[in-house]
């Protein structure tokens, strides 16, 4: 999870939000039409906000199932069904979050309202495993709410870590071959690329790179 800045409301919502909401509330249906709240232009704007990643776990969504999540669930407040600030981009794992009735979103970290600094105060990593920093209750309940510690996410993070490890091994080989004990500018940039906000699991790599002073 990283802190995100919400982009302007898509034009389709400016034009249609009130009409869609009125029809949905009058319909008596339990769920709004996903073709509307997950309209292509809405998904495009959400993608741009999150650099094509899940808002919660930072999985890159290219080639994976991506879903538009109602941050405050429709069952809790159906008047927010088409509210721009309530639409988040999610992977299939994180959209299957623990219901609001069990863990309230108001008790967790929020990528759209918490800064990177605030998030990093409560979440950290032990290799590919996400854990609450310093046993933070807020970090723990956030992990539980969005199911950030599932096996599928551990596997995705481990796969990304293997790419990082491969880079480090290549750099070490070059250092030995060139008889040097320092990193070149290009090597530093290649390492730090992993912690860039547009990279998958960038929070994890921020923790790792800081931990080892790379």
matplotlib code that plots the C-alpha trace (Angstrom):
import matplotlib.pyplot as plt

x = [0.0, 1.2, -0.3, -2.2, -3.5, -7.0, -7.3, -10.2, -13.6, -14.1, -16.4, -18.8, -19.5, -19.9, -22.6, -24.2, -23.6, -26.9, -29.0, -27.4, -27.8, -31.5, -32.3, -30.4, -32.1, -35.5, -34.8, -34.8, -31.7, -29.0, -26.1, -25.5, -24.6, -20.9, -20.9, -21.6, -19.4, -16.6, -17.0, -13.9, -13.1, -13.5, -11.1, -8.7, -8.6, -8.2, -5.3, -3.6, -4.0, -2.4, 0.1, -1.9, -1.7, -4.1, -4.7, -4.2, -1.5, 0.3, -0.1, 0.5, -2.8, -1.7, -2.7, -4.6, -8.2, -8.8, -12.0, -13.5, -14.1, -16.6, -14.4, -17.5, -19.6, -22.9, -24.6, -23.4, -24.2, -25.8, -25.9, -22.1, -22.5, -21.2, -19.4, -15.9, -14.1, -15.6, -14.3, -10.9, -9.0, -8.4, -7.1, -9.4, -7.7, -8.1, -11.7, -12.6, -12.0, -13.4, -16.9, -17.4, -19.6, -16.6, -13.8, -14.7, -12.7, -12.6, -10.3, -7.7, -5.1, -6.5, -4.3, -6.3, -6.1, -2.9, 0.5, 3.5, 5.0, 1.9, 1.6, 5.2, 4.8, 2.4, 3.3, 6.6, 7.9, 9.9, 11.1, 7.8, 5.7, 3.8, 3.7, 2.6, 5.5, 6.4, 3.2, 1.1, -2.6, -3.5, -1.1, -2.4, -6.1, -5.3, -3.6, -6.6, -9.1, -7.7, -6.3, -2.8, -1.2, -2.8, -0.7, -1.4, 0.0, 3.0, 3.7, 3.4, 5.7, 8.2, 8.3, 9.1, 11.8, 13.5, 13.9, 15.4, 17.8, 18.8, 19.8, 21.8, 23.7, 24.5, 25.8, 28.0, 29.5, 30.3, 32.0, 34.1, 35.1, 35.9, 37.6, 35.5, 33.6, 31.2, 28.0, 28.0, 25.3, 23.5, 23.5, 22.1, 19.4, 18.6, 18.2, 16.1, 13.8, 12.2, 11.0, 9.6, 5.9, 5.0, 6.7, 4.8, 5.2, 7.2, 6.5, 8.2, 11.2, 11.4, 11.7, 14.3, 16.5, 16.5, 17.2, 20.3, 21.4, 21.4]
y = [0.0, 3.5, 6.9, 7.9, 11.3, 11.0, 12.4, 14.5, 12.8, 11.2, 13.0, 10.0, 10.4, 14.1, 13.5, 10.3, 9.9, 11.4, 9.7, 6.3, 6.6, 7.7, 4.7, 2.3, 3.4, 3.2, -0.3, -2.1, -4.0, -4.9, -4.1, -1.4, -2.2, -2.8, -1.7, 1.7, 2.1, 0.1, 2.0, 1.9, 5.6, 5.2, 2.2, 4.1, 7.0, 4.6, 2.9, 6.2, 7.0, 3.8, 3.2, 0.2, -1.4, -2.6, 0.3, -2.0, -4.6, -3.0, -6.0, -4.9, -5.6, -6.0, -9.5, -10.0, -9.6, -6.0, -4.9, -1.6, -1.8, 0.2, 1.3, 1.8, -1.2, -0.8, -2.8, -0.1, 3.0, 2.5, 6.3, 6.0, 3.5, 5.9, 8.3, 8.9, 9.2, 5.8, 3.9, 2.1, -0.2, -3.6, -7.1, -10.0, -10.9, -7.5, -6.9, -10.0, -7.9, -8.6, -7.1, -3.7, -5.2, -7.2, -4.7, -1.1, 0.7, 3.6, 1.5, 0.8, 2.5, 4.1, 4.6, 7.7, 9.5, 8.2, 9.4, 7.1, 8.1, 7.2, 3.9, 3.0, 3.7, 0.7, -1.8, -3.5, -6.7, -9.8, -10.9, -11.3, -11.5, -8.4, -7.7, -4.9, -2.6, -2.7, -4.8, -1.9, -2.6, -0.4, -2.3, -5.6, -4.7, -3.3, -6.5, -8.5, -6.2, -6.4, -9.9, -8.7, -11.8, -14.4, -17.1, -15.7, -12.3, -14.0, -15.8, -12.7, -10.7, -13.6, -13.7, -10.0, -10.5, -13.1, -10.6, -8.2, -10.9, -11.7, -8.0, -8.0, -11.2, -9.6, -6.5, -8.5, -10.4, -7.2, -5.8, -8.9, -8.9, -5.2, -5.4, -2.7, -2.4, 0.4, 0.7, 2.7, 5.3, 3.0, 0.1, 2.4, 3.5, -0.1, -1.0, 2.0, 1.4, -1.3, 1.1, 3.6, 4.1, 2.8, -0.5, -3.5, -3.9, -0.8, -0.5, -3.8, -2.8, 0.5, -1.5, -3.9, -1.2, 0.8, -2.2, -3.1, 0.4, 0.0]
z = [0.0, -0.9, -0.4, -3.6, -4.9, -6.3, -9.9, -11.1, -11.5, -14.9, -17.2, -17.4, -13.7, -14.0, -16.6, -15.4, -11.6, -10.4, -13.1, -12.4, -8.7, -8.9, -11.2, -9.0, -5.7, -7.4, -8.8, -5.5, -6.6, -4.0, -6.3, -8.8, -12.5, -12.7, -16.3, -14.9, -11.8, -13.6, -16.9, -19.1, -18.5, -14.7, -14.7, -16.9, -14.4, -11.5, -13.3, -13.8, -10.1, -9.0, -11.8, -12.9, -9.5, -6.9, -4.4, -1.5, -2.2, -5.1, -7.4, -11.0, -12.8, -16.3, -17.4, -14.1, -13.1, -12.0, -10.2, -9.1, -5.4, -3.4, -0.5, 1.7, 0.7, -1.1, 1.7, 4.1, 2.1, -1.3, -1.9, -2.6, -5.4, -8.0, -5.8, -7.3, -4.0, -3.0, -6.1, -5.7, -8.0, -6.6, -7.5, -7.0, -3.7, -2.0, -3.3, -1.3, 1.8, 5.3, 5.5, 7.1, 9.7, 11.0, 10.4, 9.6, 6.9, 9.4, 11.6, 8.8, 6.8, 3.6, 0.5, -0.5, 2.9, 4.5, 3.4, 2.6, 5.9, 7.9, 6.1, 6.7, 10.4, 10.6, 7.8, 7.1, 5.6, 6.6, 3.2, 1.2, 4.3, 5.3, 9.1, 11.4, 12.2, 15.9, 16.5, 15.3, 16.0, 13.0, 10.8, 11.9, 11.4, 7.9, 6.9, 8.2, 6.5, 3.0, 3.4, 2.6, 4.0, 1.8, 0.1, -3.3, -2.4, -0.7, -3.9, -6.0, -3.7, -3.7, -7.5, -7.5, -4.8, -7.0, -9.8, -7.3, -6.0, -9.6, -10.0, -6.8, -7.9, -11.3, -9.6, -7.2, -10.1, -11.9, -8.7, -8.4, -12.1, -12.0, -8.6, -6.9, -3.7, -4.6, -6.6, -9.8, -10.5, -13.0, -10.4, -7.7, -10.1, -11.1, -7.4, -6.5, -9.5, -7.4, -4.8, -7.3, -6.7, -10.2, -9.4, -8.1, -4.3, -4.0, -0.2, 0.3, -1.7, 0.2, 3.4, 2.0, 0.4, 3.6, 5.7, 3.8, 3.1, -0.7]

ax = plt.figure().add_subplot(projection="3d")
ax.plot(x, y, z, "-o")
ax.set_aspect("equal")
plt.show()
